[in-house]
Amino acid sequence: MPSRREYPAAQELIKLTGKGALVTGGAVGIGYAIAYRLAEAGARVLIVDVNAEKAARASEELKNRRYWVEPLVCDISHGKVVENMVREAAGILGSIDILVNNAGIYPRIPLAEMTEKDFDDVISVNLKGTLLCSRAVSQKMIE
């Protein structure tokens, strides 16, 4: 069996000390891995997720490694909700320097069974959510 490749710690590659980061969909999978590496590099990370329990669990796992991480619950498919989340995030972090638009959904059903609502939900999170987060965060970055 081949040996597992060891990766250098993020702080050896890049230093993000003092930077504030939002990771949407950061509670599991790729989003969690991104949140982990940003925190490892020194960033203050907010794990933004629609699932409060998963966001809290992911944050606790990273806090146990002594990283600065907090959960923030948000359904990114609604403009006013995103604006409020970004305002709250800026208050918590002081500044938002990094946005990772990772959140995405897909129904685990055959295409023939997909409804218009299923498709609208995918578009609302995967496309519209990315726009809403980018727009709100860019306005804070400009400020």
Rosetta silent file (secondary structure, phi, psi, omega in degrees, C-alpha in Angstrom):
SEQUENCE: MPSRREYPAAQELIKLTGKGALVTGGAVGIGYAIAYRLAEAGARVLIVDVNAEKAARASEELKNRRYWVEPLVCDISHGKVVENMVREAAGILGSIDILVNNAGIYPRIPLAEMTEKDFDDVISVNLKGTLLCSRAVSQKMIE
SCORE:     score description
SCORE:     0.000 S_00000001
   1 L     0.000  130.565  179.893    0.000    0.000    0.000 S_00000001
   2 L   -65.208  148.883  179.407    1.443    3.413   -0.945 S_00000001
   3 L   -73.160  150.637  179.377    2.261    5.734    1.929 S_00000001
   4 L   -72.583  130.833  179.276   -0.053    8.630    2.615 S_00000001
   5 L   -73.022  130.785  177.421    1.314   11.883    1.269 S_00000001
   6 L   -92.271  134.044  179.156    1.821   14.437    3.983 S_00000001
   7 L  -101.463  143.828  178.071    0.821   17.991    3.170 S_00000001
   8 L   -67.031  150.587  176.044    2.574   20.990    4.681 S_00000001
   9 L   -61.707  145.458 -176.745    0.621   22.965    7.238 S_00000001
  10 H   -57.539  -38.047 -178.329   -1.186   25.907    5.685 S_00000001
  11 H   -66.147  -16.237  174.926    0.737   28.417    7.804 S_00000001
  12 H   -80.090  -21.767 -178.066    3.934   27.163    6.149 S_00000001
  13 H   -95.585  -38.687 -176.169    2.505   28.051    2.738 S_00000001
  14 L  -153.826  145.340  178.653    0.645   31.285    3.441 S_00000001
  15 L  -111.314  121.881 -179.822    0.021   33.514    6.431 S_00000001
  16 L  -118.625   22.399 -179.072   -3.495   34.868    6.892 S_00000001
  17 L   -55.522  129.800  179.236   -3.147   36.094   10.458 S_00000001
  18 L    86.369   -5.653  179.887   -5.628   38.861   11.139 S_00000001
  19 L   -88.574  143.467  176.778   -7.708   38.191    8.029 S_00000001
  20 E  -102.592  133.058 -176.335  -11.452   37.552    8.288 S_00000001
  21 E  -130.900  140.081  171.281  -12.965   34.820    6.122 S_00000001
  22 E  -111.487  132.389  175.336  -16.480   33.613    5.322 S_00000001
  23 E  -123.979  107.178  177.392  -16.916   30.097    3.962 S_00000001
  24 E   -76.993  145.102 -175.822  -20.436   29.350    2.751 S_00000001
  25 L    63.228   32.683 -172.588  -21.375   25.710    2.974 S_00000001
  26 L   -87.162    3.619 -174.816  -18.439   25.370    5.340 S_00000001
  27 L   -81.522  -24.156 -176.009  -19.886   22.766    7.693 S_00000001
  28 L  -144.085  165.932  170.764  -19.067   19.662    5.643 S_00000001
  29 H    58.523 -137.179 -178.240  -17.042   18.337    2.737 S_00000001
  30 H   -60.188  -40.092  179.370  -14.959   20.692    0.626 S_00000001
  31 H   -60.129  -41.979  177.765  -16.246   23.725    2.532 S_00000001
  32 H   -64.196  -42.800  179.519  -15.069   22.274    5.831 S_00000001
  33 H   -62.204  -39.086  178.317  -11.663   21.481    4.326 S_00000001
  34 H   -66.755  -45.914  178.404  -11.362   25.062    3.072 S_00000001
  35 H   -58.435  -43.057  179.165  -12.403   26.472    6.465 S_00000001
  36 H   -58.621  -50.507 -176.168   -9.845   24.201    8.135 S_00000001
  37 H   -68.254  -36.882  176.431   -6.978   25.334    5.889 S_00000001
  38 H   -63.730  -45.071  178.603   -7.895   29.032    6.195 S_00000001
  39 H   -63.802  -40.773  179.391   -8.013   28.733    9.990 S_00000001
  40 H   -61.210  -32.403  179.412   -4.763   26.782    9.967 S_00000001
  41 L   -82.350   -0.740  174.593   -3.177   29.657    8.032 S_00000001
  42 L   106.950   -3.271 -179.531   -4.267   32.064   10.770 S_00000001
  43 L   -72.254  151.561  168.403   -7.525   33.504    9.414 S_00000001
  44 E   -86.400  121.476 -169.808  -10.524   34.138   11.632 S_00000001
  45 E  -117.361  132.242  169.756  -13.168   31.968    9.950 S_00000001
  46 E  -105.406  120.516  175.523  -16.945   32.074    9.992 S_00000001
  47 E   -87.089  107.585 -178.578  -18.501   28.818    8.858 S_00000001
  48 E   -96.687  122.456 -178.233  -21.694   29.944    7.129 S_00000001
  49 E  -153.097  152.540  177.929  -24.225   27.169    6.664 S_00000001
  50 L   -75.470  -21.525 -178.220  -27.973   26.683    6.532 S_00000001
  51 L   -98.150  104.118 -175.538  -27.667   23.786    8.996 S_00000001
  52 H   -60.806  -41.997 -177.686  -27.049   25.231   12.462 S_00000001
  53 H   -64.338  -45.486 -179.940  -26.172   21.896   14.064 S_00000001
  54 H   -67.424  -38.199  178.615  -23.575   20.971   11.439 S_00000001
  55 H   -64.208  -42.002  179.169  -22.069   24.478   11.482 S_00000001
  56 H   -65.143  -42.190 -179.796  -21.745   24.359   15.274 S_00000001
  57 H   -63.794  -45.262  179.724  -20.181   20.885   15.173 S_00000001
  58 H   -62.756  -42.437  179.095  -17.664   21.885   12.494 S_00000001
  59 H   -62.394  -43.322  179.412  -16.747   25.041   14.409 S_00000001
  60 H   -62.676  -41.369  178.332  -16.232   23.093   17.625 S_00000001
  61 H   -57.762  -42.662 -178.845  -13.975   20.587   15.855 S_00000001
  62 H   -76.434  -34.157  175.045  -11.755   23.413   14.638 S_00000001
  63 H   -62.715  -35.988  178.297  -11.867   25.278   17.952 S_00000001
  64 L   -63.449  -19.895  175.245  -10.626   22.092   19.601 S_00000001
  65 L   -92.701    7.645  177.659   -7.534   22.488   17.396 S_00000001
  66 L    71.888   31.264  175.028   -7.193   26.012   18.818 S_00000001
  67 L   -98.918  153.932  178.104   -8.312   27.838   15.659 S_00000001
  68 L   -86.527  104.440 -178.040  -10.494   30.942   15.650 S_00000001
  69 E  -143.862  139.343  175.608  -13.734   29.703   14.092 S_00000001
  70 E  -136.343  148.522  175.016  -17.390   30.551   14.675 S_00000001
  71 E   -86.146  151.658  175.138  -20.609   29.239   13.099 S_00000001
  72 E  -145.871  120.365 -175.432  -23.055   31.551   11.369 S_00000001
  73 E   -89.681  131.180  179.705  -26.407   30.281   10.117 S_00000001
  74 L  -161.457  135.696  168.771  -27.707   31.641    6.825 S_00000001
  75 L   -93.905  104.652 -171.918  -29.834   30.557    3.881 S_00000001
  76 L   -73.761    2.056 -179.030  -27.884   32.304    1.133 S_00000001
  77 L   -87.292    2.654 -178.628  -30.773   32.129   -1.333 S_00000001
  78 L  -123.807  119.970 -174.047  -32.504   35.180    0.198 S_00000001
  79 H   -53.901  -51.830 -177.933  -31.077   38.666   -0.371 S_00000001
  80 H   -64.821  -36.099  178.391  -32.132   40.368    2.870 S_00000001
  81 H   -64.362  -42.389  178.880  -30.979   37.354    4.889 S_00000001
  82 H   -65.422  -43.871  179.196  -27.561   37.509    3.193 S_00000001
  83 H   -58.893  -43.735  178.212  -27.282   41.263    3.777 S_00000001
  84 H   -64.823  -40.845  179.396  -28.029   40.757    7.483 S_00000001
  85 H   -62.493  -43.909 -178.487  -25.552   37.861    7.684 S_00000001
  86 H   -67.459  -38.619  176.472  -22.776   39.910    6.084 S_00000001
  87 H   -62.140  -44.052  177.905  -23.476   42.850    8.401 S_00000001
  88 H   -64.931  -42.910  179.636  -23.297   40.474   11.388 S_00000001
  89 H   -60.273  -43.879  179.432  -20.150   38.804   10.006 S_00000001
  90 H   -62.827  -36.296  177.129  -18.416   42.167    9.585 S_00000001
  91 H   -66.743  -38.490 -179.748  -19.274   42.996   13.182 S_00000001
  92 H   -72.369  -46.218 -173.619  -17.855   39.713   14.422 S_00000001
  93 H   -85.522  -24.433 -173.122  -14.722   39.721   12.255 S_00000001
  94 L    90.925  -47.124  174.618  -14.016   43.446   12.082 S_00000001
  95 L  -149.613  152.464  174.729  -13.350   43.069    8.370 S_00000001
  96 L  -110.102  112.504 -177.746  -14.159   40.524    5.698 S_00000001
  97 L  -104.265  -22.481 -174.664  -11.073   39.878    3.624 S_00000001
  98 E  -136.329  132.184  172.207  -11.919   36.489    2.127 S_00000001
  99 E  -124.795  125.952  173.604  -15.154   35.050    0.754 S_00000001
 100 E  -113.706  108.422  177.422  -15.384   31.429   -0.340 S_00000001
 101 L   -83.443   83.095 -176.188  -18.645   30.820   -2.210 S_00000001
 102 L  -102.946  -22.514 -174.528  -18.740   27.092   -1.615 S_00000001
 103 L   -57.822  137.674  177.037  -22.404   26.455   -0.769 S_00000001
 104 L  -165.860  148.517  178.358  -24.243   24.339   -3.268 S_00000001
 105 L  -129.045  159.907  170.178  -27.075   21.858   -3.371 S_00000001
 106 L  -155.643  134.945  179.691  -28.277   19.174   -5.712 S_00000001
 107 L   -73.525  137.510  179.465  -31.274   16.929   -5.371 S_00000001
 108 L   -92.394   62.577  179.507  -30.415   13.260   -5.117 S_00000001
 109 L  -137.461  155.399  176.093  -33.186   12.205   -7.441 S_00000001
 110 L   -62.069  147.133 -179.727  -33.337   11.057  -11.054 S_00000001
 111 H   -53.100  -39.762 -178.620  -33.710   13.859  -13.577 S_00000001
 112 H   -62.636  -21.882  179.855  -37.079   12.462  -14.672 S_00000001
 113 H   -99.229   -4.392 -178.233  -38.378   12.995  -11.129 S_00000001
 114 L   -70.779  131.557  178.491  -36.966   16.506  -10.674 S_00000001
 115 L   -94.336  168.937  175.052  -39.648   19.145  -10.245 S_00000001
 116 H   -61.538  -38.460  179.053  -39.473   22.805  -11.188 S_00000001
 117 H   -63.263  -41.903  176.554  -39.256   23.622   -7.478 S_00000001
 118 H   -56.416  -47.155 -178.277  -36.263   21.275   -7.106 S_00000001
 119 H   -66.831  -41.893  177.684  -34.547   23.050   -9.987 S_00000001
 120 H   -60.547  -38.486  177.731  -35.490   26.512   -8.692 S_00000001
 121 H   -63.079  -42.378  178.552  -33.972   25.608   -5.306 S_00000001
 122 H   -61.607  -47.317 -179.970  -30.705   24.566   -6.984 S_00000001
 123 H   -63.526  -40.323 -178.617  -30.547   27.811   -8.973 S_00000001
 124 H   -62.683  -39.976 -179.746  -31.427   29.880   -5.893 S_00000001
 125 H   -83.900  -53.422 -170.079  -28.563   28.483   -3.821 S_00000001
 126 H   -70.633  -35.672 -178.820  -25.910   27.650   -6.421 S_00000001
 127 H  -106.101  -58.053 -177.523  -26.219   30.737   -8.632 S_00000001
 128 H   -62.717  -40.818  179.204  -28.286   33.390   -6.924 S_00000001
 129 H   -60.130  -39.420  177.661  -26.675   32.688   -3.537 S_00000001
 130 H   -63.265  -44.331  177.162  -23.231   33.178   -5.026 S_00000001
 131 H   -61.337  -49.161 -176.450  -24.311   36.520   -6.504 S_00000001
 132 H   -60.837  -44.058  179.385  -25.958   37.666   -3.265 S_00000001
 133 H   -66.767  -44.843 -179.787  -22.946   36.791   -1.108 S_00000001
 134 H   -61.608  -43.636 -178.973  -20.448   38.295   -3.556 S_00000001
 135 H   -63.786  -49.456 -177.431  -22.450   41.502   -3.864 S_00000001
 136 H   -64.955  -43.135 -179.381  -22.949   41.963   -0.103 S_00000001
 137 H   -69.181  -39.703 -179.637  -19.354   41.097    0.793 S_00000001
 138 H   -62.202  -35.925  177.469  -17.885   43.256   -1.984 S_00000001
 139 H   -64.175  -39.700  177.129  -19.805   46.246   -0.628 S_00000001
 140 H   -67.693  -38.987  179.096  -18.266   45.628    2.826 S_00000001
 141 H   -64.457  -38.526  178.686  -14.818   45.216    1.278 S_00000001
 142 H   -65.320  -40.940  177.571  -15.176   48.535   -0.556 S_00000001
 143 L   -57.616    0.000    0.000  -16.189   50.282    2.687 S_00000001
